[in-house]
């Protein structure tokens, strides 16, 4: 049975962030009135505090929990304790408070970082527990993974209807280009843009470039989240991705072509590559709630670059 979202009050934690802002727009496109969507701001509430979780949940029918502390490899290496604590505490308190508040359904966003370091590609949901995550982002990945266990436990004991999605790396307009926190695509776009602006004949890059990543355009991710909220009802986690991978070497080459940068690429193999390979099996999302990524990678990348150059 599909939920009629138009008749519901929907709380979107992290709704003013990169992904959250696109999810809010997708909900509005689906017919939900803006007045029925609640977006708590971090300057007003701290979701690590139980009383703030209770406050934002008052009168809400559905919850999309996107609020998270996130960053790239460098940020994960610098702040492993914060990433573990903030994500597990925010998530655990929101799940518990939502259950106690009588929320009808809660969607919790996990991460591809929860998968074991050496997972056979494409990653299947059944392999999620078959090993330890890649070390540089293990604290973040394990915090999110613990929330899956809580989600399933609350369903088993209290009948709480919560679902859990595992998205790959997202990219697109309104992403964070802060070098301290950004993920790989915005980090590379910024490096190339800075090199062009300063007439630097090279860009310096972490690792070897051999690792592969799968990317999902943020608007597609938002559509998948809304579809799952409407119609997915099972305790099992579901991958959310495009089902296509690209090496970091090929990615930077594509960015250089789209940005017309012909300088040298200098790799620093003393820096970590991160997980060797990331590619999801995305068949379950299509089977369970009819989601399939629509945006071609080059087109999505072009939109992201255009947005960054316009805004900066």
C-alpha positions as CSV (number, residue, x, y, z in Angstrom):
1,X,0.0,0.0,0.0
2,X,1.4,3.4,-1.0
3,X,1.3,6.1,1.6
4,X,-0.5,9.2,0.4
5,X,2.2,11.7,1.2
6,X,-0.1,14.7,0.5
7,X,-2.1,14.1,3.7
8,X,0.9,13.8,6.0
9,X,3.1,16.0,8.1
10,X,6.6,15.2,7.2
11,X,9.8,16.0,9.2
12,X,13.0,16.1,7.2
13,X,16.1,16.2,9.5
14,X,19.0,17.7,7.5
15,X,16.4,19.2,5.2
16,X,18.4,22.4,4.6
17,X,21.5,20.4,3.6
18,X,22.8,19.2,0.3
19,X,20.6,16.1,-0.1
20,X,17.8,17.4,2.2
21,X,17.1,20.5,0.2
22,X,16.6,18.3,-2.9
23,X,14.4,15.9,-1.0
24,X,12.2,18.8,0.2
25,X,11.8,19.9,-3.4
26,X,11.0,16.4,-4.5
27,X,8.3,16.1,-1.8
28,X,6.8,19.4,-3.1
29,X,6.9,18.1,-6.6
30,X,5.0,15.0,-5.4
31,X,2.2,17.2,-4.2
32,X,3.1,17.7,-0.5
33,X,2.4,21.3,0.6
34,X,5.4,23.3,1.9
35,X,3.5,23.9,5.1
36,X,3.4,20.2,5.8
37,X,7.2,19.8,5.6
38,X,9.2,20.6,8.7
39,X,12.9,21.3,8.5
40,X,14.6,21.8,11.8
41,X,17.7,24.0,11.7
42,X,20.9,23.0,13.6
43,X,21.2,26.5,15.1
44,X,17.8,26.1,16.8
45,X,17.9,22.4,17.8
46,X,20.6,19.9,18.6
47,X,19.4,16.4,17.6
48,X,22.1,14.9,20.0
49,X,19.8,16.0,22.8
50,X,16.7,13.9,23.4
51,X,14.5,16.8,24.3
52,X,15.2,18.5,21.0
53,X,14.3,15.3,19.2
54,X,11.0,15.2,21.0
55,X,10.4,18.9,20.2
56,X,10.8,18.5,16.4
57,X,8.7,15.3,16.3
58,X,5.6,16.9,17.8
59,X,2.7,16.5,15.4
60,X,4.7,14.7,12.7
61,X,3.4,11.6,10.8
62,X,6.5,10.7,8.8
63,X,10.2,11.2,9.3
64,X,13.1,11.3,6.8
65,X,16.3,11.2,8.9
66,X,19.1,12.7,6.8
67,X,20.9,14.8,9.4
68,X,24.5,13.6,9.7
69,X,28.0,14.8,10.2
70,X,29.9,13.8,7.0
71,X,33.1,14.5,5.1
72,X,35.7,13.1,2.8
73,X,38.7,10.9,3.6
74,X,40.7,13.7,5.3
75,X,37.8,14.8,7.5
76,X,37.2,11.1,8.5
77,X,40.8,10.7,9.5
78,X,40.8,14.0,11.4
79,X,37.5,13.6,13.3
80,X,36.8,9.8,13.7
81,X,35.4,10.3,17.3
82,X,33.1,13.1,16.4
83,X,31.8,11.3,13.3
84,X,31.1,8.2,15.3
85,X,29.5,9.9,18.3
86,X,27.4,12.6,16.6
87,X,26.0,10.2,14.0
88,X,25.1,7.4,16.4
89,X,23.7,9.6,19.1
90,X,21.6,11.7,16.6
91,X,20.2,8.6,14.9
92,X,19.6,6.5,18.1
93,X,17.7,9.3,19.8
94,X,15.7,10.2,16.8
95,X,14.6,6.6,16.2
96,X,13.7,6.1,19.9
97,X,11.8,9.5,20.1
98,X,10.0,8.8,16.8
99,X,8.9,5.4,18.0
100,X,7.6,6.8,21.3
101,X,5.9,9.7,19.6
102,X,3.8,7.3,17.5
103,X,5.4,8.3,14.1
104,X,3.8,6.2,11.3
105,X,6.9,5.6,9.4
106,X,10.6,6.6,9.5
107,X,13.2,6.5,6.7
108,X,16.8,6.4,7.9
109,X,19.6,7.1,5.6
110,X,22.7,4.9,6.0
111,X,25.9,4.9,3.9
112,X,27.9,2.9,1.4
113,X,30.8,3.3,4.0
114,X,29.0,0.7,6.1
115,X,30.0,-2.1,3.7
116,X,33.1,-4.2,4.5
117,X,36.4,-3.0,2.9
118,X,36.7,-6.1,0.7
119,X,33.1,-6.7,-0.4
120,X,32.6,-8.5,-3.7
121,X,31.4,-6.0,-6.3
122,X,28.7,-5.3,-7.0
123,X,27.9,-4.9,-3.3
124,X,24.7,-6.8,-2.3
125,X,22.8,-6.0,0.8
126,X,23.2,-9.5,2.1
127,X,27.0,-8.9,2.3
128,X,26.7,-5.9,4.6
129,X,27.9,-7.8,7.7
130,X,30.7,-9.9,6.2
131,X,33.6,-7.9,7.4
132,X,35.0,-4.6,8.8
133,X,34.6,-1.3,6.8
134,X,37.5,0.5,5.2
135,X,39.6,1.9,8.0
136,X,39.6,5.6,7.0
137,X,35.8,5.9,7.4
138,X,34.9,2.9,9.6
139,X,33.7,5.0,12.6
140,X,31.2,6.8,10.4
141,X,30.2,3.6,8.6
142,X,29.8,1.6,11.8
143,X,27.7,4.4,13.5
144,X,25.3,4.3,10.6
145,X,25.3,0.5,10.6
146,X,24.3,0.4,14.3
147,X,21.2,2.5,13.4
148,X,20.1,-0.3,11.0
149,X,20.3,-2.7,13.9
150,X,18.3,-0.3,16.0
151,X,15.7,0.1,13.3
152,X,15.2,-3.6,12.9
153,X,15.2,-4.2,16.7
154,X,12.5,-1.5,17.2
155,X,10.4,-3.0,14.4
156,X,10.7,-6.5,16.1
157,X,9.9,-5.3,19.6
158,X,7.6,-2.3,19.1
159,X,6.2,-2.8,15.6
160,X,7.9,0.5,14.6
161,X,7.7,1.0,10.8
162,X,11.2,2.2,9.9
163,X,13.2,1.5,6.7
164,X,16.9,1.9,5.9
165,X,18.6,2.9,2.7
166,X,22.3,2.6,1.7
167,X,23.2,5.3,-0.7
168,X,26.5,5.6,-2.7
169,X,28.5,8.8,-3.0
170,X,26.1,11.6,-4.0
171,X,27.0,14.6,-6.2
172,X,25.3,17.6,-7.8
173,X,24.3,21.2,-7.4
174,X,24.5,22.6,-3.8
175,X,27.1,20.1,-2.7
176,X,29.7,21.1,-0.1
177,X,32.9,22.4,-1.8
178,X,34.6,23.1,1.6
179,X,38.0,21.4,1.1
180,X,38.0,20.3,4.8
181,X,34.7,18.4,4.4
182,X,34.0,17.8,0.7
183,X,33.7,14.4,-1.0
184,X,35.7,13.4,-4.0
185,X,33.7,15.1,-6.9
186,X,33.4,18.6,-5.4
187,X,37.0,18.3,-4.1
188,X,38.3,17.6,-7.6
189,X,36.1,20.2,-9.3
190,X,37.5,22.8,-6.9
191,X,41.1,21.7,-7.4
192,X,40.7,22.1,-11.2
193,X,38.9,25.5,-10.9
194,X,41.5,26.8,-8.5
195,X,44.4,25.7,-10.8
196,X,42.7,27.4,-13.8
197,X,42.1,30.6,-11.8
198,X,45.7,30.8,-10.6
199,X,47.2,29.5,-13.9
200,X,48.8,26.6,-12.0
201,X,50.0,24.0,-14.6
202,X,49.2,21.0,-12.5
203,X,46.8,19.6,-9.8
204,X,47.9,17.5,-6.9
205,X,45.7,14.4,-6.1
206,X,45.5,11.9,-3.3
207,X,46.4,8.3,-3.8
208,X,47.0,6.4,-7.0
209,X,43.7,7.1,-8.8
210,X,43.1,3.3,-9.2
211,X,40.2,3.1,-6.7
212,X,36.7,3.1,-8.2
213,X,33.6,4.8,-7.1
214,X,29.9,4.8,-8.0
215,X,28.1,8.1,-7.9
216,X,24.4,9.0,-7.8
217,X,23.1,12.4,-8.9
218,X,21.5,14.1,-5.9
219,X,18.1,14.7,-7.7
220,X,17.9,10.9,-8.5
221,X,18.8,10.1,-4.8
222,X,16.0,12.4,-3.7
223,X,13.5,10.7,-6.0
224,X,14.6,7.3,-4.6
225,X,14.1,8.4,-1.0
226,X,10.6,9.7,-1.7
227,X,9.6,6.5,-3.6
228,X,10.9,4.4,-0.7
229,X,8.9,6.5,1.8
230,X,5.8,6.0,-0.2
231,X,5.9,2.3,-0.8
232,X,8.8,0.3,0.9
233,X,7.8,-1.4,4.1
234,X,10.4,-4.1,4.9
235,X,13.1,-4.2,7.6
236,X,15.9,-5.1,5.1
237,X,18.2,-2.4,4.0
238,X,18.2,-1.3,0.3
239,X,21.0,0.0,-1.8
240,X,20.5,3.3,-3.6
241,X,22.8,4.0,-6.5
242,X,23.3,4.2,-10.2
243,X,24.9,0.7,-10.7
244,X,27.9,2.2,-12.6
245,X,31.5,2.7,-11.4
246,X,34.4,4.9,-12.6
247,X,38.0,5.0,-11.4
248,X,39.2,8.2,-9.8
249,X,41.8,8.5,-12.6
250,X,39.0,8.4,-15.2
251,X,36.9,10.8,-13.1
252,X,39.5,13.5,-12.9
253,X,40.2,13.1,-16.6
254,X,36.5,13.7,-17.4
255,X,36.4,16.7,-15.1
256,X,39.5,18.1,-16.8
257,X,37.9,17.7,-20.2
258,X,34.6,19.3,-19.1
259,X,36.4,22.2,-17.5
260,X,39.0,22.5,-20.3
261,X,42.0,22.0,-18.1
262,X,45.1,20.6,-19.8
263,X,47.5,20.6,-17.0
264,X,49.5,17.8,-15.3
265,X,47.9,15.4,-12.8
266,X,50.3,14.7,-9.9
267,X,49.4,11.7,-7.8
268,X,50.6,11.3,-4.2
269,X,50.6,7.6,-3.4
270,X,51.5,8.3,0.2
271,X,47.9,9.5,0.6
272,X,45.1,6.9,1.1
273,X,42.9,5.7,-1.8
274,X,40.1,4.7,0.6
275,X,38.1,1.6,-0.3
276,X,39.5,-0.1,-3.4
277,X,36.2,-0.5,-5.1
278,X,32.6,0.7,-4.7
279,X,29.8,-0.6,-6.9
280,X,26.3,-1.4,-5.7
281,X,23.9,-4.0,-6.8
282,X,20.9,-1.7,-7.3
283,X,18.3,-4.3,-8.4
284,X,16.5,-4.4,-5.1
285,X,15.5,-0.7,-5.2
286,X,14.0,-1.2,-8.6
287,X,12.1,-4.4,-7.6
288,X,10.9,-3.1,-4.2
289,X,9.9,0.5,-5.0
290,X,10.5,1.1,-8.7
291,X,13.6,3.3,-8.4
292,X,16.2,3.5,-11.2
293,X,18.7,6.4,-11.6
294,X,17.9,8.6,-14.6
295,X,20.7,11.1,-14.9
296,X,23.7,10.2,-17.1
297,X,27.0,10.7,-15.3
298,X,28.5,13.2,-17.7
299,X,25.3,15.3,-17.7
300,X,25.1,15.3,-13.9
301,X,28.8,16.3,-13.7
302,X,28.3,19.1,-16.1
303,X,25.4,20.4,-14.0
304,X,27.5,20.2,-10.9
305,X,30.4,22.1,-12.5
306,X,28.1,24.8,-14.0
307,X,26.5,25.3,-10.5
308,X,29.9,25.6,-8.8
309,X,31.3,28.1,-11.4
310,X,28.2,30.2,-11.2
311,X,28.1,30.3,-7.4
312,X,31.8,30.9,-6.9
